[in-house]
Each structure stands twice: as structure tokens, then as C-alpha cells.
Amino acid sequence: MQSMCESAKAHVDDLLVLLSKSKMLSILYTMNCDPGPMRFSEIKNRVSSSSTTVARRLGELMDQGLVTRTAYATVPATVYYELTQDAVSLQPSLESMFEWVLNRADGTI
């Protein structure tokens, strides 16, 4: 049982490190609110961040299997990003966390 807890703790730590990066939760939230494929510029504008930050975060989400990228051979290239089923299944947990924060809106976090 102890080794299973240690293994789970390492994965939870990895997830928390990923989610704590700048604009990561905003990107996930934005993509969840508007399900379906989204263009890079649309994500960037909605999270009010630099292209560099959004590109890095989307790359990290793709590396973790939480976002897919589909490119079409058009001129200029058309690229869409979409949440994977794993990312969609993470949303209830994130929403619970947001609700917890809102319920403690008195600033005692």
C-alpha cells in the first residue's frame, strides 16, 4: 500500500507542477468552455497572454496527452487545438477546486 501511495504522490506532484505554470489553467478553462477545435490566435486572445507562453503551454499539454494539434495544408497553415478525453475527464476535478476557492472568497487561502 505504501509503494502505491508513493507512486500516486509522484504523479499528483507532476500534475500540480504542470497546472501551476503560468496561464495553464486559463488555457484549459478556455478550451473547456468552448468545446471543439480552437485556433491558436483564439486561445491566445482569450487568455490574454503572449504567443510564446501560449505556444509553450500548448506544447506541454500535447506532451502530456491533454491537447491534440491538427494542421491542415492550407496557405497560410490552418492549425486547430482540441482537448483530449483525458483533459475533459480532468475538468470536474478542476471545477471542484475552483468552487472551493470561490467558497473561500474571504481571502483565507
Phi and psi in degrees as a GROMACS rama.xvg file:
@    title "Ramachandran Plot"
@    xaxis  label "Phi"
@    yaxis  label "Psi"
@TYPE xy
-60.9344  -43.8212  GLN-2
-66.5502  -33.3391  SER-3
-66.7808  -39.8915  MET-4
-65.4626  -40.5362  CYS-5
-64.5604  -40.897  GLU-6
-63.7831  -45.0361  SER-7
-64.2221  -39.9398  ALA-8
-60.5799  -40.998  LYS-9
-62.821  -40.7769  ALA-10
-69.827  -38.8688  HIS-11
-64.3353  -42.7174  VAL-12
-59.4932  -43.1579  ASP-13
-60.603  -42.728  ASP-14
-64.7258  -43.965  LEU-15
-64.4513  -37.8164  LEU-16
-62.6784  -44.9902  VAL-17
-60.8694  -49.5068  LEU-18
-69.2344  -23.1554  LEU-19
-82.4806  -4.4739  SER-20
-70.7371  149.519  LYS-21
-51.5035  127.385  SER-22
70.0323  1.3691  LYS-23
-62.9285  -50.0054  MET-24
-65.9174  -35.5438  LEU-25
-63.163  -40.4828  SER-26
-66.2216  -46.3927  ILE-27
-61.287  -44.1559  LEU-28
-61.5669  -46.9532  TYR-29
-60.5125  -45.4114  THR-30
-69.8012  -29.876  MET-31
-74.6166  -35.6061  ASN-32
-69.0011  -25.6941  CYS-33
-125.358  74.1891  ASP-34
-59.6377  147.596  PRO-35
111.525  173.248  GLY-36
-63.117  142.308  PRO-37
-131.677  143.562  MET-38
-77.1366  153.334  ARG-39
-55.4292  -47.7833  PHE-40
-62.1846  -33.5803  SER-41
-67.2735  -44.3873  GLU-42
-62.3949  -48.2778  ILE-43
-56.9893  -46.2042  LYS-44
-66.738  -37.8065  ASN-45
-72.4973  -29.4757  ARG-46
-96.8163  -1.25582  VAL-47
49.8904  62.8258  SER-48
-140.111  170.729  SER-49
-74.6957  158.522  SER-50
-60.9895  -38.3041  SER-51
-61.7692  -47.6248  THR-52
-64.1161  -46.5205  THR-53
-63.0457  -42.5678  VAL-54
-62.1443  -43.243  ALA-55
-62.2769  -47.0569  ARG-56
-65.3886  -42.7427  ARG-57
-62.6265  -39.1528  LEU-58
-61.5602  -42.9269  GLY-59
-65.7819  -39.7685  GLU-60
-65.7375  -36.8617  LEU-61
-66.4656  -42.21  MET-62
-58.8975  -33.0221  ASP-63
-89.3142  -0.00753928  GLN-64
76.1293  24.7344  GLY-65
-102.32  -15.1663  LEU-66
-139.132  142.16  VAL-67
-110.478  151.998  THR-68
-122.128  126.484  ARG-69
-121.047  122.571  THR-70
-110.54  136.958  ALA-71
-111.637  142.067  TYR-72
-79.7066  73.0286  ALA-73
-118.248  170.405  THR-74
-121.282  113.461  VAL-75
-69.3618  166.965  PRO-76
-59.5657  140.485  ALA-77
-105.821  123.193  THR-78
-128.228  133.129  VAL-79
-122.934  145.404  TYR-80
-117.932  143.86  TYR-81
-147.733  144.425  GLU-82
-68.4209  141.699  LEU-83
-83.3691  173.084  THR-84
-62.5643  -34.3012  GLN-85
-61.4744  -42.236  ASP-86
-66.6049  -40.6903  ALA-87
-63.1703  -39.1416  VAL-88
-71.0299  -18.9143  SER-89
-78.1004  -24.0545  LEU-90
-56.5031  -42.8795  GLN-91
-59.7019  -35.9666  PRO-92
-66.9323  -42.1844  SER-93
-65.8078  -40.6052  LEU-94
-63.2499  -38.0903  GLU-95
-61.7222  -40.6966  SER-96
-64.5458  -44.4477  MET-97
-61.697  -42.3948  PHE-98
-62.3762  -41.0784  GLU-99
-59.8069  -45.0293  TRP-100
-62.3777  -46.4002  VAL-101
-62.5629  -36.5523  LEU-102
-68.2011  -20.0943  ASN-103
-107.718  35.7857  ARG-104
-64.7313  0.515545  ALA-105
-77.5259  0.896769  ASP-106
85.9828  22.2674  GLY-107
-99.2148  31.0522  THR-108
